[in-house]
């Protein structure tokens, strides 16, 4: 699936996350779905490797620990729209994304 640039050429998480396996959303008690954290993490890791970046470099750009990024990529921590967007933007820019 092609990534569509949002304003300022940044990638939005919603541009590709629809392809990922879905599960019941824990926030709304079943009224909606969210992508499986492990599937999101695997896709993020794939994109990071395609960008030829290390987890440590992405962590630096995000202002997070390398262990936290590793946990995200392996589905041990949850993803939200802001976190996904920041991660994707960190893959494209040497500076940390604005929060």
C-alpha positions, 0 to 999 in steps of 0.5 A, spaced: 500 500 500 502 506 498 503 511 503 500 518 502 504 524 505 500 529 509 501 536 510 509 538 510 510 531 507 509 527 513 506 520 513 500 519 517 499 512 521 492 511 518 495 511 511 497 504 512 495 501 518 488 499 515 492 493 512 494 490 519 490 484 523 485 487 527 483 486 534 477 488 539 479 495 542 480 495 549 479 503 550 471 502 548 470 495 550 468 492 543 465 498 540 471 498 535 477 495 533 485 497 533 490 494 530 494 488 533 500 492 537 505 486 535 503 487 527 504 494 528 511 493 531 513 488 526 511 493 520 514 499 524 521 495 525 520 493 517 520 500 515 525 502 520 530 497 517 528 499 510 530 506 512 537 503 514 536 506 521 538 502 528 533 502 533 538 506 537 537 512 532 530 512 532 530 512 539 534 518 539 530 522 534 524 520 539 527 522 545 526 515 548 530 509 550 532 504 545 529 499 550 522 502 549 523 502 542 525 495 542 519 493 546 514 497 541 517 494 535 516 487 539 509 488 541 510 489 548 508 496 549 502 499 546 501 504 540 497 510 539 496 514 533 501 520 536 506 514 537 505 511 530 505 518 527 512 520 531 515 514 529 514 514 522 516 521 522 522 520 526 524 515 520 524 521 515 527 526 519 534 526 523 530 531 528 525 528 533 518 530 531 514 535 535 509 533 540 
